[in-house]
Amino acid sequence: MHGLTEGGVITMQMRRKDREVTDLAVIREILDKARYLHLGLFDGEHPYIVPLHYGYEMDEEGKLTFYMHGARQGHKVDLVKADGRAFVEIDTDEELMYSDIACDNGATYSSVMARGNVTLLEDPAEKVKGLKALMKLQTGRDFEISEKMTNAVSVFKVDVTEYSAKMRTE
C-alpha cells in the first residue's frame, strides 16, 4: 500500500503517520543536511550495505535521484551489474533522549528511505552531472568536472521509484 505526497510522488507506507514528512521543502532540508547515504544492494542470500557520500536532484514534483561515486572495479560494481535493485537510507539530526525509565529512552532524528534502480553511468555528460551534484552537496561549492576526471571513477545513479521521510523532534 502506498500513499502520495502533494506532488504525486509515490511514498512507502509508514506506520507512524505522526512522524511522516511529506513537505518537499522539509525533505530537501533533510537531504541537504546529511552527508552519507547507506546503499543497500543484493548479494546472493544476504544484503550488502555500504555508506557513501552522495548528491541528489529533486524536481518540483518530488522525483528524486541520487548520485554516488566509487572505484571503477570492485564488489559494489559487480553487485550493481548483477541486480539493479537498490535501497537507500539517509539519517541526520540524531540525538539521544535519556530517561530514568528504560522504555522511555529514545532519540530525535530525521531520515529518508527510498527504493529504486541503480545503474552505472557510462555517458560522460551524465557522469559530470552526477559528480557536480555530489560535490555541491558535500562541499557547498560548484566545481568544474572534466571528462578525464569521470574516467577515473564509477558514478552510480539511483532512480528512486518510491520513498518516505520521517522526523522525530521531541
C-alpha positions in Angstrom: 0.0 0.0 0.0 1.4 3.4 -0.9 0.4 7.0 -0.4 1.0 10.0 -2.5 2.7 13.3 -1.5 1.2 16.6 -2.6 3.4 16.4 -5.7 2.2 13.0 -6.7 5.4 11.0 -5.8 4.8 7.5 -4.6 5.7 7.1 -0.9 6.4 4.0 1.1 3.8 3.1 3.7 4.6 4.4 7.2 3.2 3.1 10.5 3.9 6.3 12.5 1.9 8.9 10.5 2.6 11.4 13.2 6.3 11.4 12.2 5.8 11.3 8.5 7.2 14.2 6.4 5.5 14.9 3.1 6.6 18.6 2.6 9.1 18.5 -0.2 10.9 21.5 1.2 11.5 19.7 4.5 12.6 16.5 2.7 15.1 18.7 0.8 16.4 20.1 4.1 17.0 16.5 5.4 18.8 15.6 2.2 20.9 18.8 2.3 21.9 18.3 5.9 23.0 14.6 5.8 26.4 13.7 4.3 26.2 9.9 3.8 23.7 7.5 2.5 23.6 3.8 3.1 23.2 2.0 -0.2 21.7 -1.5 0.1 22.3 -4.0 -2.7 21.5 -7.7 -3.3 24.5 -10.0 -2.6 23.1 -13.5 -3.1 21.2 -14.5 0.0 22.4 -11.6 2.1 22.1 -7.8 1.8 25.2 -5.7 1.1 25.1 -2.2 2.6 27.7 0.4 2.1 27.9 4.0 3.3 28.7 6.6 0.6 28.9 10.3 0.1 26.1 11.4 -2.2 24.5 14.1 -4.2 20.9 14.3 -5.4 18.4 16.0 -7.6 14.7 16.5 -6.8 12.3 18.1 -9.3 9.3 20.3 -8.4 7.0 17.2 -8.3 9.3 15.4 -5.9 11.0 13.0 -8.3 14.2 12.0 -6.6 17.6 10.8 -8.0 20.8 10.0 -6.0 24.3 10.0 -7.3 27.4 8.3 -5.7 30.9 7.6 -6.8 33.4 4.9 -6.2 36.1 2.7 -7.6 35.8 1.5 -11.2 36.1 -2.1 -10.1 35.0 -4.0 -7.0 32.3 -5.8 -5.2 29.8 -2.9 -5.3 30.2 -2.5 -9.1 29.7 -6.3 -9.6 26.6 -6.3 -7.5 25.1 -3.3 -9.4 25.8 -5.0 -12.7 24.2 -8.3 -11.5 21.0 -6.8 -9.9 20.0 -3.2 -10.3 17.5 -3.1 -7.4 18.6 -0.8 -4.5 17.5 0.6 -1.2 18.8 3.9 0.2 18.7 5.1 3.8 19.8 8.5 5.0 19.6 9.9 8.5 20.7 13.0 10.3 19.8 15.1 13.4 20.3 12.1 15.8 20.4 13.0 19.4 19.7 10.6 22.4 16.9 11.4 24.8 17.5 10.0 28.2 15.0 8.9 30.9 15.2 7.2 34.2 12.8 4.6 32.9 14.4 2.2 30.4 11.5 2.1 27.9 11.2 5.9 27.9 14.7 6.4 26.3 14.7 7.4 22.7 16.2 9.6 20.1 15.4 12.5 17.8 16.2 12.1 14.1 15.3 12.9 10.5 15.5 10.2 7.9 14.7 9.4 4.2 14.3 5.9 2.9 14.0 5.0 -0.8 13.6 2.2 -3.2 14.8 2.4 -6.7 17.0 1.1 -9.5 20.7 1.7 -9.5 22.8 1.9 -12.7 26.5 2.7 -13.5 26.6 5.8 -15.7 28.6 5.5 -18.9 27.8 8.7 -20.6 30.5 11.3 -19.7 27.9 14.2 -19.5 25.7 12.2 -17.1 28.8 11.3 -15.0 29.7 15.0 -14.9 26.2 15.9 -13.8 26.2 13.3 -11.0 29.7 14.3 -9.8 28.7 18.0 -9.8 25.6 17.2 -7.7 27.7 15.2 -5.3 30.4 17.9 -4.9 27.8 20.6 -4.4 26.1 18.8 -1.6 29.3 17.7 0.1 31.2 21.0 -0.1 28.6 23.7 -0.8 30.7 24.7 -3.9 30.4 24.3 -7.6 33.3 22.5 -9.3 34.4 22.0 -12.9 34.4 18.3 -13.6 36.3 17.2 -16.8 35.7 14.1 -18.8 39.1 12.9 -17.8 38.1 13.1 -14.1 35.0 11.0 -14.8 37.1 8.3 -16.4 38.9 7.7 -13.0 35.7 6.7 -11.1 32.4 4.9 -11.4 29.3 7.0 -10.9 26.2 5.3 -9.6 22.7 6.7 -10.2 19.7 5.6 -8.2 16.4 6.4 -9.9 14.0 6.4 -7.0 10.7 4.8 -7.5 9.3 5.4 -4.0 10.4 7.0 -0.8 9.4 8.2 2.6 10.7 10.7 5.1 10.3 10.7 8.8 11.2 13.0 11.7 11.1 12.9 15.5 11.9 16.3 17.1 11.0 15.5 20.7 
